């Protein structure tokens, strides 16, 4: 019965992806769209299977926790829908401190939203985890296709846009399993698309999309939004004043850096350096098989400078070859390929004095800020691989125009 339901929903979802005008605007052939969607479904199934084995993991890993806790929530939705949705709203029993790692609304809401989403899926999937993956990836596919369209229409050839948006292995794996990464990436893609669209012409629809998906980012992972805002403000101003783009990016980032450390004086609830240090402390206490020995981060300027080499090493170079066992080999290979491409792109840009588009500078700015925050917070290789998957599409997109020109010039006709 489960296989039958899975097959029916998969056929319906694939058919919609082929037929809906939104996906047709990608200009990808129907068979290509179908294959890319099926690839995400396969990656999601592998993700769920790996996190369910050994069987004891079903009650431990986040993806299965979301599902297990969603089952009673589905009954609540059926019989008491008002209470079901009220749980999402803030109540006085929890604090409202955005930069606190303690028990409060902002720390609880991310788990609550994933459970509630799974509970809604259960109404249609009859409580089947793998059927839920079809619904989840169908929703996320809108954002990924939108990012592909934006890359292709701006400056990148189709094959490069496909690789950046769909085919980065760790992004495909972590973004297709039932976890926050897929939603975060889709929210980012939609926000970025509609920011640019709003800059071209003010649309009420775009404003609504921006409000909804900014709130989603705020709920799911607040530090992603912290990394996004300086880069996005710089991008918006650079579109208006392109002749000053380098000064704008530099100036906005310096201002935000000063504000970051000055937030210490705004009170405990808004102390961002303390938040980052507390998050690192929380991760260290969790322990794990692939924990790294890192200096304890002190929540001040000197502490962040002292931990900077460690933060760069964690996010750019890990996992090292042989680190984490056989299951980490694909991610190690991916890391090596990324390093080679980044070095190649950087050298080409510097020595050939190639000018990169403003959008590429935005992608580079955002990805660097996000990777640094992750490096400061997460001293665990396994977690780093998952967390940094959000930054990788933007990091590759930043260098894609330069790499595209480089490899094209090397072709022999």
Secondary structure, DSSP 4 states (H G I P E B T S, - for coil): -HHHHHHHHHHHHHHHHHH-HHHHTT---HHHHHHHHHHHHHHHHHHHHHTT-SGGGGGTSHHHHHHHHHHHHHHHHHH-HHHHHHTTS--TTSB--TT--SSBHHHHHHHHHHHHHHHHHHHHHTS-HHHHHHHHHHHHHHHHHHHHHHHHHHT--HHHHHHHHH--HHHHHHHHSSSHHHHHHHHHHHHHHHHHHHHHS--HHHHHHHHHHHHHHHHH-HHHHHHHHHHHHHHHHHHH-GGGHHHHHHHHHHHHHHHHHHGGGG-GGG-HHHHHHHHHHHHHHH--TTB---PPPPSSHHHHHHHHHHHHIIIIIPSPTTTT-GGGHHHHHHHHHHHHHHHHHHHHHHHTTPPPPHHHHHHHHHHHHHHHHHHHH--BHHHHHHHTHHHHHHHHHHHHHHHHHHHHHT---
